[in-house]
Amino acid sequence: MPAVIFDQVTKEFAGGAVRAVDRVSFEVHEGELLVLLGPSGCGKTTSLRMIAGLEEPDEGEVTIDGTLVSSPTRNVFVPTERRGIGMVFQSYAIWPHMTVFENVAFPLRARRARRAAIADKVEGALALVGLEGFAQRSATQLSGGQQQRVALARALVFEPRLLLLDEPLSNLDAKLRVRMRTELKELQRRTGITSVFVTHDQAESMALADRVVVMRQGHVEQIGTPEEIYEAPATRFVSEFVGSINFLPAEVSRELAPDGIVSLRFGDGSRAISCEWRGAAAPAVGQQMLVSVRPENLTLRPGPSPDHENVWDCVVRSAVYYGDHREYEVAVDDRIFKVSAPARTAVEPGERAYLACRAADVFVVRE
């Protein structure tokens, strides 16, 4: 049985004028780290708060470890403190008047744990997050990264069955944020604790998640592994939100080939593009489609590429060197493509070149 079942859940605010979460469903598997990803206002934090019991759903049900904890129709609502969850907030909520030890011990004292047990568990939790020797340090003496570790230790000290994290890295500087996401993933792997992580940062979701739930305007756009979300986006929104992408309106020019390749034309109709067909029903000749290809899946070369199904002559419009790679904008007739290429690929603006990609890297986009 899944660790969390979020089933057809709806949450409204302002007397029903705002539907923050609209019949959303997903499951969290035992021991996985599931990321809720989306822009501000998409419903991800509201969903997390309903799992935590900080908000009551208007419709639907929430189940944790086989126990129904929220159901308006069955008049069930288990309060937060009885759900067995640990939670880390964006602000960390570290009490400045307490030592590190007292901050971490707070959940145990609230549960009336024995003094000896408190000391052992706090010591273990601090060791888990790399803060051995910090027990008597004042909370005001800690850096941002250390405060985040204290918040994690406090959430883990009573051995919760579920860990919920609401944008816990957003207050850190960029370099520390990258380091902490690595440490957090390793911590989750070592403890095996089922976790739900909320973020608007797609790079963060790719680095942390076992699976990602992409949300938009209170709805789920796609659920999948980071690879599935990035390499096979289900909708245009997912394509644009998760990484950079090129879109191309095209028209089916031939019947579906036996090898599953569909041929399309674009521009004034003289240019062709092939892609692997992943739909259930074969497309019809003349059908209008929107296809996409990631910048890093495009190859820029001075000569034609015989090992790619799609090859077009082009003109380089701009080139930017980033040290480990170069980014280009190239024109195929009046259509502009963004290209991310290895640093060794050096083509100057104004030069003619060839742009290529495999049919397997071209996807039909659902609006």
Sequence and secondary structure as in RCSB ss.txt:
>XXXX:A:sequence
MPAVIFDQVTKEFAGGAVRAVDRVSFEVHEGELLVLLGPSGCGKTTSLRMIAGLEEPDEGEVTIDGTLVSSPTRN
VFVPTERRGIGMVFQSYAIWPHMTVFENVAFPLRARRARRAAIADKVEGALALVGLEGFAQRSATQLSGGQQQRV
ALARALVFEPRLLLLDEPLSNLDAKLRVRMRTELKELQRRTGITSVFVTHDQAESMALADRVVVMRQGHVEQIGT
PEEIYEAPATRFVSEFVGSINFLPAEVSRELAPDGIVSLRFGDGSRAISCEWRGAAAPAVGQQMLVSVRPENLTL
RPGPSPDHENVWDCVVRSAVYYGDHREYEVAVDDRIFKVSAPARTAVEPGERAYLACRAADVFVVRE
>XXXX:A:secstr
  SEEEEEEEEEEGGGTEEEEEEEEEEE TT EEEEE STTSSHHHHHHHHHTSS  SEEEEEETTEEEEETTTT
EE  GGGS EEEE TTTT  TTSBHHHHHHHHHHHTT  HHHHHHHHHHHHHHTT TT TTSBGGG  HHHHHHH
HHHHHHTT  SEEEEESTTTTS HHHHHHHHHHHHHHHHHH  EEEEEES HHHHHHH SEEEEEETTEEEEEE 
HHHHHHS SBHHHHHHSS  EEEEEEE S   TTSEEEEEETTTTEEEEEE  SSS   TT EEEEEE GGG EE
ESS  TT SEEEEEEEEEEEE SSEEEEEEEETTEEEEEEEETT    TT EEEEEE GGG EE B 
